[in-house]
Amino acid sequence: MGVVVTDAEVTLADVLALRLAIDAPLEDGTELVLRHRTTGAERDVRLGTPGARAREATLAVSLAPLELTAGRWDAYLRHDGRRSRLRSVDPGFSLDHLDAYALCRRTLAYRSYRTRNGYLALKISEAEPVAEVRAIWFREGRFEVTGLLAYTGLEDDDFRHEAVLTLDRRQTSVRIRATATVQGVRFHAAVSLVDVVAADPDASAGAGAWEPALEVEGVATPLRLGARLDDVDGKRRRLHYPSATVDGVPVRPSYTADDELRIEVGG
């Protein structure tokens, strides 16, 4: 069965849209099978009846009725009990599309992608509201961060929402608050590094981490700052930012194993 995915996308309505390059029409009874990589659970969708001989075919599969769970699902084609992994040449990544997809309030987020070995797969994750980080830097003694509010349901317009950046130090239960700017779903926040170091006089004695979050008018719960919309997994290992020094105390941003942002002070 000579089939290759040339274009794959999960639409804003959570429909898996595929364009296939095919050697021959798909045979009657062919199924698309999605298999959970960890649990082995499977979902199958019977594809349409064969058409005239062509070099291309398109498929549209609504994902919500399949009741897929969080995790990674590999795609197969199956016919007469024989199945084969579905090859793909589409990397399945568009930051603009991911931004548009994240504007809607959702419970699950679906994304198609190509595996390292060149096969089609789906990544499904919980879609709780979050402040998605796009850029962070130190400037003029401040820590600054910009990004996008994801899965909140707010409109991507010019309306300004009152917002506050909070930094929490769990080890000492200390909290710092700073005014943030939110316009539509785009945010910018800054906090003085001097204030961060001064709020924890024991920082020079040992490393500690501050947990940033945004409190935004119109959003029920504080939004953790993180970076999950892109295709870079394991940011704690892969992304290393330069540090700043305040009164001899090093300050550096980093990510957790769950790709949440932290500000590490001291150490």
N, C-alpha and C positions, 0 to 999 in steps of 0.2 A: 504494500500500500504506500505509494509515493506521495506523501502529504507533508508540506512544510508551511508553518504559519509565517506569513509575511507582514502581518499587521495585527496587533492585539491591543485591546483597550477595554477597561471597565468604564462604562459611561456613567454620567451623573445619576442615572436611574438604576445603577447597579446591574447593568446588562453586560455580559461578556461578549464583546463584538470581535469576531475573528475574520480575517481574510486569509484564504488558503491558496497555495499553489499546488495543483494536483496533476498527476499523470493521467488519471482516469476519473470519471464520476464516482462519487462515494456509493458503495453498494447498498442496496436496500437492507435495512436492519442494522446499519452501522450506528454505534453509540459513542458519545463522548463520555469518558469516565474520569471523575476527579477522585483521587485517592489521598487521604490524609497521611502525610509523611511519617507521623509519630504513631498514631493509633491504628492506621490501616483501614479506617472507615472509608467507605466508598459511596459516591453518588453517581448515578448514570442518567444520561439524557439521550433518548432516541432521536437521531437526526432525521431530516426530511427525506422524502423519496428521491431516488436518483434522477438527475436531469440530463439534458443533452450533453454530449461530450464537450468539455471545456477545459481550459487550463487554470481557471480560478473558481473559487466558491466562497461564499460568505456565510457565516453562522452568527446567530444572536441567541444567547442563552441567559435567561433571567436567573440571577443567582439567589435572590432572597427565598424563593420557594424551595430551594434545595436544602435549606437549614444547615448550611456549612458552619462549622465552629472555627474558633481562632486557631491559627497555625498555618502551615504551608501545605498546599494541595498540588500534587503533580497531575498533569493531564495526559490521558491516553485516548487512543481510538481503539474500539473493540468491534470485531465482526466474527460471527460463528465461533465464539469462545476464544479467539486469538486476539491479543491486544498488543499494542506497541506504543511506546512513548511518543508524544507529539512534538516533533522538532520545531524550532522557532529561530528566525533570524532577526526578529524584532526585539530590541532591548527592553521595550515596554516602559520607558521612562521619559516623562515630560513634566518638568517642574511647573509649568503653567497649568497643565491639566490637573496636577496634584493640588495646586492652590485652589483652583475652581472647585474641585471635588470636596475639599475640606471646608468650603463655605457653608454647606448644609449641616444641620444637626443630624447625627447618625449614632447608631449603637455599634455597628460593625463597619469597618473600612476594608474594601476589597481592592487589591492591586494585582495586575498581571505583570509578569516579568519573565525574562529568559534566564535559565540557570547557567552556571559556569560551563556545563557540558552541552549547552545549546538546546535545552528543552523548555517547553512552556510550563509555567507553574503559576499558582495564585498564592499571594500572601494575604492573610486575613487577620486583622487585629481589632482589639477593642477600640472604639472611637469616642473616648471621653473628651470633653472640652480641654484644650491645652493651649498654651502660648508657645507657638512653634518658633524657635530661634533661627534667624537667618544670618545675623552678623553680631559679633561681640568684639570689643576692643577696649584698651585703656587710653584715655586722652585727658591731658591737663589735670591729672590727679583723680580722674573719675573712671569708674567702670560703666560702660555703656552697652546697651543691647537693643537690637531691633528685630522685628519679626512679624508673624501673622497669627491672629487668633483663629484656631482651627476648631471646627465642629461645635461652634457656639450658636450658630443660627443668626448671628448679627449680619447686617447688610454690608457689602463692600462698597461703601459710599463715602461722602465727606463729613458725615455726622461725627461730632466729637463726643466721646464718652469720658466721664470722669474716671480716673484710674490711679492706683497706688501700687508701687513696687514694694514688696516686703522681702526682707532677708531674715531668715530664722536660723539661729545657732542652737541646735537641739541639745548640745552638751551643757549649755548654760541657760537655756530658755530665754535668751536675749533676742529681741526683735528690733530691726531697723526699718523705718518707713521713708519712702521718697516718692515725690510726685512723678507720675508717668503720663505719657501722651498716647491716647488711642483715637485714631481717626478711621472710622469704618471698622475694618478688621486689622489695620496696620498699627503696630505699637512701637514706641521708643521710650526707653527708660534709662536713667543714669543715677548713680549714687557715688558719693564721695568716698574714696578709699581711706582717707584719714578718719572719717566717721566709722568705717567698718573696723579698722584696727583699734581705734579708741574705745569702741563698744566692747572689746574683748581684750583687756589688758594682759591676760594670760597667754595670748596667741604666740608670743615669742618663745614660750616654754614648750610648746608642742603644737602640732598641726590640728586644725579644726576646719569644719566645712560649714558654709552658710548655704541655706536652701532658698533660692529665689522663687517668688510667685507674684502673679498680678491679680489685684482685686479690681474688677471692672464693673462699672455701672451697667446694669441690665443682664449681668451673668451671675447666676445664683451662687456659685462656689468659686473660691480662688483657683487660678489657673497656674499649674506648675509650668516652669520653663523647661523645655526640652527640644529635641530635634529627632523626629520620627518620620516625617513625611518623605524624606529623600531615600536614596537607595544605599546609604552608607550605614551598615550595621557595625556594632562594636566600636563606637566612637571613642570610648575610654582608651582603647589600644591604638586607634588610628589617628586621632586628632590631638595634637599637642600645641598649646598656645604659649606664647611668651609670657613671662611673669613680670610683675612690677614690684618695686620695693618701696615700702613706706616706713620711715623711721627704723630701717634695718629689718623690717618684717616682710618676707616674700608673700605676694598675693598672686594667685593664678586661677583661671577658669579651667574646669574639667567636666567630664561627663561620668555618670554612673554606668553600671552595667545595663541599666534600663534606659540609657540615653537621656537622663534628666541632667540639667545643668547644675553645677555646684561651683561655689567660690571657695577655694581652699586658701586658708590664711595660716602662716607660720610653718614650722617644721624645718 
